[in-house]
């Protein structure tokens, strides 16, 4: 009898352990799985990203015409432009710390040929708590010799407080999970599918591979829904906080501008589609995204790719940790002539508007 009880306990413990190992994506349809993955990724405390973006194929109508009908010099120039475009790569390394409100971006533009390699990068750090941007000016040394005076330092640009008050970033960030989920829910379910695991999945240790195939209209529909929701948040915050003033420098005005640009772009005769393969762990963590973007218009056509890899989930690693002594505030520096206008503009934005007469 005691032996039977021991066996029963072992069986129950086994069931509990197995239940704890069930994937959060189990028994979900492809669209439901994608929504779960995106929400889990958005709610993460942070991670690192390494992205590679470039053209696989690019044909520009004017270049093609020059190749066919132009003179020898025009053909050579057209061929060089074509080769350069295909050889350009944008690599972006990023680190996001959500609780700390810090985002680091290190974009690097690379030109790579069999016998040529050149690149330029511009490290940036955005701090949400004081809406400041740190910039490493070393990338500009060749073009702006005056910047060498700040070697080893980061320049800090703060968004003027009068403008910062009009951007309720925290409220917008908190609203994003719901808006993101609603936006994906509006997309035709046929756009989502489970795919067989491939060599990339094996390399990443992925348990799932899901595909999202959307055209330009679907992408614009998602973007418009999210922007409309953020505009509503901005209005609610403005009604709740009297210090938020509507105007051209406010978040609502900026979002409305973006929305109008999206709507205006719909008149552009550009056909495009994006196929995104999501590589996901058993626990629902996003490990990588591989995108293929195809585009076709009367002026250009081609294909681009974006390979994005996530790492250090919950424990992002930052390439730069500048101390306060390594940071110089732009508005306090003696500036070369070309920077003085920027300093004056920032100073003017930080002033309270004149009282109406």
C-alpha positions, 0 to 999 in steps of 0.5 A: 500500500505504501508502495502504491502511494509512493508511485501515485505521488511520483506520478502526480509530481511528474504531471506537475513538472510536465505542466510547468514545461508546457509552452505558452504557444501550445495549442495556439493558432499562428495569429494567436501565437504571433500576438503572444510573442509580440506582447511578451517581447514588448513586456520584456525588461530589456535585451540586446539586438544585432541587426543587418540590413541591406539590398539583395537586388536594386534596379533604378529606372534611370540607372537602367536607362543609362546602362542601355541608352547612355554614353560610355561615361554615363554607363560607367557611372550608372554601373558604379552607382548600382554596385555601390548600392548593393554593397552597402550594409547597415548594421545596428547594435542596440541595447534596451533597458526598460526599467532604467529607461535607457536605449543605446543605438550603434548604427554602422554604415558599411561599404564592403567589396572584395578589395574594399572595406570602409565603415562609419558608426555613430553611437547614441544613447537615449535616456527617457527619464530626462529626455536626453540624447548622448552622441559620440562625435568622433564619427564627424572628426574627418568632416568637422575638425572642430569636433576633435576638441571633444575627443573621448567625450559624449555630447548631451542634447536635452529636449527643452523642458517646455517641449518634453512636458508635451510628450507623455512617453510613459503613458504612451509606452504603457498603452502600446501592448494593447494597441499592438495586440489590436493592430495584429488582430485586425490583420487577415489570419491568412497572413500568419503561418507556422513554418518548418524549422530550418538550419537558422532555427537549429543555430538559434535553438529555436522551438518555433518558426512563424511567418508573417506575410503582409502587403503595404496596405496591411502594414499601413493599416497596422501603423495607422491603428497604433498612431490613432491610439497614441493620439488618443492617449496624448489627448487624454493626458493633455486633459488630465495634466494642465501643463501639457499644451497643444501646439506644433511641438506637442506629441499629438501634432507630431503623431498627426503629421506621421499619420498624414504622411502614411495616408499620403504615401498610399497614393504613391504607386509603390507595390511592396510586401514583407515576409517576416520569419520569427524564430522563437524559443519554447518559452515564447521568447523572440530569438531572431527575425529574418525579413525579406522586403520586395518593392516595385515602382515605376522608378525603382524595384528590388529586394532588401533584407533585415536579419535581427537577432535578440540576446541577453533577454532581461539583462541587456549589456551596454557598450558604453557606460559614460560617467558624468565627467565624460559628458558635455552639455551641448548648450554650455559649450563654445560652439563653432559657427555652424553649431551656434544656430542649433544652440540658439534654437534649443535655448529659444524652445526652452523659453516660456512663450510670451504672454499675449498682449 
